[in-house]
């Protein structure tokens, strides 16, 4: 149940981060946005806009949720259905069938 709840949260976080990224202003300078110019994602003074802070927060929550889901699924992969089987050790073996004597009539 916990993993399905985290999976739903993961889908909601993906939708939120896509919306937050699409709402931000495009600088259209390609990889130069990370070189330290004033039009970069975080700018010279750090993340000033609400959308930049929201994108960072949602991205961090997405990362934490992804790591948690990976940990929980790896724990579930180590468990087996065979481990949960109850072995009944008081099993009575079936009795051997009694042979029926065939009446042999040697009538001549």
BELJO-V763684 format. One record per helix or strand. SS is the DSSP state (2 for helix, 1 for strand). FROM is the first residue (numbers start at 1). LEN is the number of residues. If there is no record, write none. Layout:
ss->SS from->FROM len->LEN
ss->SS from->FROM len->LEN
This chain:
ss->2 from->2 len->22
ss->2 from->30 len->5
ss->2 from->50 len->29
ss->2 from->82 len->3
